[in-house]
Amino acid sequence: MSTLETQLEEHYKKIDPYNIVIGNKYLFVFGNYKIFGVFKKFHKREFSYKKYGELGSHICDISPTGYKVFSLQDIVIRQVDRYFRDIFPYEINIIIGKHLAAM
């Protein structure tokens, strides 16, 4: 049985924790547990490889064995493209998806 994490990895590229932009919206997934919202800041211990990120009021482990990070903008763009594929060209779907993801 596949988890939400494996389903998202099939369709979307994971974001490296070092490439996360503060202020953007992200989806953190670990197994079947998900948290989404605006990324606020990093926490890193001095002598550890673990890195933590703050999303809303949650502090999540985003080291290689922790939460997987996905961009909400990528997810919304793909959903809009799937819905409007027969109506609008791809470039317009991207513009609509970016606008909806910014809301």
ABEGO torsion letter per residue (X at the ends): XBBAAAAAAAABBBBBAAABBBGBBBBBBBEABBBBEBBABBBBBAABABBBBBBEABBBBABAABBBBBBAAAAAAAAAAAAAAAABBAAAAAAAAAAAAAX
